[in-house]
Amino acid sequence: MNQAIYRTTSTVLLVLLLAGTLAGAQTPSTDAPERDVQAMSSLKRMADYLSQAQRFSVTADIGFDVVQDSGEKIEFGETRKIVVRRPDQARIDITKRDGAVSGFVFDGKEISVFNARENVYATAAKPGSFDQAIDYFINTLDMRFPLAEMLSSKLDETLPKRVRAAYDVGQESIAGVPCNHLALRVVQTDVQLWIAQGSQPLPHRLVITYKEAAGQPQFWAQFSDWNLSPEVPDSLFAFTPPEGAAKIAFASRKPVQTGERERKSKKGARQ
């Protein structure tokens, strides 16, 4: 993918990528066990429930810090409308706060990514499951993907293995939904996760702190409008390029210094 679509997808997805970052926040007490039984039970229920869902849709309102050269942190964000129909269909429509629209579509045969503002799109043939498409997108095309692990049907296998420490902070409400507030830790990141109580243990809020990054920036996601039986037409997963859009090639992600990537906040809001 050329620099235009790279700025919109690759830079933003770097901050959003969940694979490898589901981790844990500082436990409120140094006396807390490394993996609290109650916390791990809540986490496993969520992972099992999402992994077994054959279809779901959810809206994720997200925000993320961008550390400037001066050390100042500026927040950017967007809304993602996610629809997954397993085993082999998914669509993610992204609207940034400045109105820019982009997205990702998989129909079981081909991966398509588009950027309406730049009026460009890229495609890659990849027959198979959505899990395989995610793996191919990240590891072969060398692109970044938002919340990849959470959308995987293998979440119940991968997530518990990543957690080095877990603590149940207590019950709190997120947008009126009673949740268990968990603090989790992996190697370089801390995570707070709010999981709904009751028969549908779905995540309602996620906060990631990148402890090893300069300025310790955060990423947060607020999940709403969960639907475990959405009625969606096949046409939703049939990608049609925007009118007059130019087809471009995927380009591998490149390491970019934070100061270069977001040297000006106005530029950063467009990326």
C-alpha positions in Angstrom: 0.0 0.0 0.0 1.3 3.5 -0.8 2.0 6.2 1.7 -1.6 7.6 1.4 -3.3 4.5 2.7 -0.4 3.7 5.0 -1.0 6.9 6.9 -4.6 6.2 7.4 -4.4 2.5 8.2 -0.9 1.6 9.3 -0.2 4.4 11.7 -3.5 4.2 13.4 -3.5 0.5 13.6 -0.2 0.5 15.3 -1.8 2.0 18.3 -4.9 -0.2 18.0 -3.2 -3.5 17.5 -4.3 -5.8 20.3 -2.4 -8.9 19.3 0.6 -9.1 21.6 -0.6 -6.2 23.8 -3.4 -7.7 25.9 -1.6 -7.1 29.2 -2.2 -6.0 32.7 -2.5 -2.9 34.8 -0.8 -2.3 38.1 -2.5 -4.4 40.8 -4.0 -2.2 43.5 -2.1 -4.2 46.2 1.4 -5.6 46.1 0.1 -8.5 48.2 -2.3 -9.6 45.4 -1.7 -13.0 43.9 -0.1 -13.0 40.4 -3.1 -14.6 38.8 -6.2 -14.0 41.0 -8.6 -16.9 40.5 -11.7 -14.7 40.3 -10.1 -12.4 37.7 -8.9 -15.3 35.6 -12.3 -16.9 35.8 -14.0 -13.7 34.5 -11.4 -13.4 31.7 -11.8 -17.0 30.6 -15.6 -16.6 30.5 -15.3 -13.6 28.3 -12.7 -15.3 26.0 -14.8 -18.5 25.7 -18.0 -16.6 25.0 -16.5 -14.4 22.3 -14.7 -17.4 20.7 -17.8 -19.4 20.5 -20.0 -16.6 19.0 -20.7 -17.5 15.3 -21.6 -13.9 14.5 -21.5 -10.6 16.3 -21.5 -6.9 15.7 -20.2 -4.1 18.0 -19.4 -0.4 17.9 -16.0 0.6 19.4 -15.4 4.2 20.2 -11.7 4.6 20.7 -9.1 7.1 21.7 -5.3 7.0 21.8 -2.5 9.3 22.9 0.2 10.5 20.5 3.3 11.8 22.3 4.8 14.9 20.6 8.4 15.8 20.5 7.9 18.1 23.4 6.5 15.3 25.5 3.0 16.6 25.3 0.3 13.9 24.8 -2.5 14.7 22.3 -5.5 12.4 22.0 -6.9 11.3 18.6 -9.7 8.8 18.0 -12.4 7.2 15.8 -15.4 5.0 15.8 -15.2 1.5 14.4 -18.3 -0.5 13.5 -17.4 -4.2 13.4 -19.3 -7.1 12.0 -18.0 -10.7 12.1 -19.8 -13.7 10.6 -17.7 -16.8 11.2 -16.0 -18.6 9.8 -15.1 -16.4 6.8 -16.7 -13.0 6.7 -15.9 -9.7 8.4 -16.3 -5.9 7.8 -14.9 -3.0 9.8 -16.0 0.6 8.9 -13.9 3.3 10.4 -14.9 7.0 10.9 -12.3 9.2 12.4 -13.2 12.3 14.5 -12.4 14.6 11.5 -14.9 12.7 9.3 -12.3 10.6 7.3 -13.7 7.2 6.4 -11.8 4.0 5.7 -12.4 0.3 6.3 -11.6 -3.4 6.0 -13.7 -6.1 4.2 -13.2 -9.9 4.0 -15.5 -12.1 2.0 -13.9 -15.5 2.5 -11.8 -15.1 -0.7 -10.3 -11.7 -0.7 -9.1 -9.0 1.7 -10.0 -5.4 0.8 -8.9 -2.2 2.5 -10.1 1.2 1.4 -9.6 4.9 2.2 -12.4 7.2 1.0 -10.6 10.4 1.7 -7.6 9.4 -0.5 -9.9 7.5 -2.8 -7.7 4.5 -3.0 -8.1 0.8 -2.2 -6.0 -2.4 -2.0 -6.9 -6.0 -2.3 -5.2 -9.4 -1.7 -6.5 -12.9 -2.5 -6.7 -15.0 0.6 -9.3 -17.9 0.6 -10.0 -19.3 4.0 -11.3 -18.3 7.4 -11.3 -14.9 9.0 -8.7 -16.1 11.4 -6.5 -17.0 8.5 -7.1 -13.7 6.9 -6.1 -11.8 10.0 -2.9 -13.9 10.2 -2.1 -13.3 6.5 -2.8 -9.6 6.8 -0.5 -9.2 9.8 2.3 -11.7 9.1 2.5 -11.9 5.3 1.3 -8.5 4.2 3.1 -7.1 7.2 0.1 -4.8 8.0 -1.3 -3.8 11.4 -4.8 -4.8 12.5 -7.0 -3.3 15.2 -8.1 -5.5 18.1 -6.9 -8.6 16.2 -6.8 -11.0 19.0 -10.2 -10.0 20.4 -11.8 -10.8 17.0 -10.1 -14.2 16.7 -12.1 -17.4 17.3 -8.9 -18.6 19.1 -9.2 -15.9 21.8 -10.0 -18.6 24.4 -6.6 -20.3 23.6 -4.4 -17.3 23.2 -5.5 -14.8 25.8 -5.1 -16.7 29.1 -1.6 -17.7 28.0 -0.5 -14.1 27.6 -1.6 -12.9 31.1 1.2 -12.8 33.6 -0.8 -11.2 36.4 -4.5 -10.6 37.0 -6.5 -8.9 39.7 -10.2 -8.3 40.2 -10.6 -4.6 41.1 -14.3 -4.9 41.9 -17.7 -4.3 40.4 -18.3 -1.1 38.4 -20.8 0.1 35.8 -20.0 1.1 32.3 -22.8 2.9 30.5 -25.2 1.4 33.0 -23.9 -2.2 32.6 -22.6 -3.9 35.7 -19.1 -5.1 35.0 -16.2 -6.8 36.7 -13.2 -4.5 36.5 -10.0 -6.4 35.9 -6.4 -5.3 36.0 -4.1 -7.5 33.8 -0.4 -7.5 33.0 1.8 -9.1 30.3 5.4 -7.9 29.6 5.4 -4.3 28.5 1.8 -3.1 28.8 -0.8 -2.8 31.4 -4.5 -3.4 30.7 -7.7 -2.6 32.4 -10.7 -4.5 31.2 -14.4 -4.2 32.2 -16.4 -7.4 31.5 -20.2 -7.5 31.8 -21.6 -9.6 34.5 -24.4 -12.1 33.8 -25.1 -14.5 30.9 -23.3 -12.3 28.3 -19.7 -11.7 29.6 -18.8 -9.2 26.9 -16.0 -6.5 27.1 -17.4 -3.0 27.6 -14.3 -1.0 28.1 -10.6 -1.5 27.6 -7.6 0.7 28.6 -4.1 -0.1 27.6 -1.0 1.7 29.0 2.2 1.3 27.0 4.7 1.4 29.9 7.8 1.1 27.8 6.9 3.8 25.3 8.0 7.4 25.8 5.4 9.2 27.8 3.5 6.0 28.6 0.7 6.7 26.1 -2.7 5.1 26.5 -5.3 3.5 24.2 -8.9 3.1 25.2 -11.9 1.5 23.7 -15.6 1.8 24.8 -17.7 -1.0 23.3 -21.4 -0.6 22.8 -24.4 -2.0 20.8 -23.2 -5.6 21.1 -25.4 -8.0 19.0 -24.7 -11.7 19.0 -27.2 -12.5 16.2 -27.0 -9.6 13.7 -29.0 -10.0 10.5 -26.7 -8.9 7.8 -27.0 -9.4 4.1 -24.2 -11.2 2.1 -23.8 -7.9 0.2 -22.3 -6.3 3.3 -19.2 -8.4 2.8 -19.0 -7.8 -1.0 -16.5 -5.1 -1.5 -17.2 -2.4 -4.2 -14.4 0.1 -4.6 -15.5 3.8 -4.2 -16.3 5.5 -7.4 -13.2 6.6 -9.2 -10.9 5.0 -6.6 -7.4 4.0 -7.6 -6.2 0.5 -6.9 -2.8 0.4 -5.2 -0.6 -2.2 -3.7 -0.1 -3.1 -0.1 3.1 -1.9 1.4 4.9 -3.3 4.4 4.7 -1.3 7.5 7.8 0.8 8.2 9.2 1.8 11.6 8.4 5.5 12.1 9.5 7.7 15.0 6.6 9.1 16.9 7.9 12.6 16.5 8.1 12.2 12.7 4.7 10.4 12.5 2.8 13.0 14.5 5.1 16.1 14.3 2.1 18.3 13.9 -1.2 17.5 15.6 -3.2 18.6 12.6 -1.3 16.2 10.4 -1.7 13.5 13.0 -5.5 14.0 13.1 -5.6 13.1 9.4 -3.5 9.9 9.7 
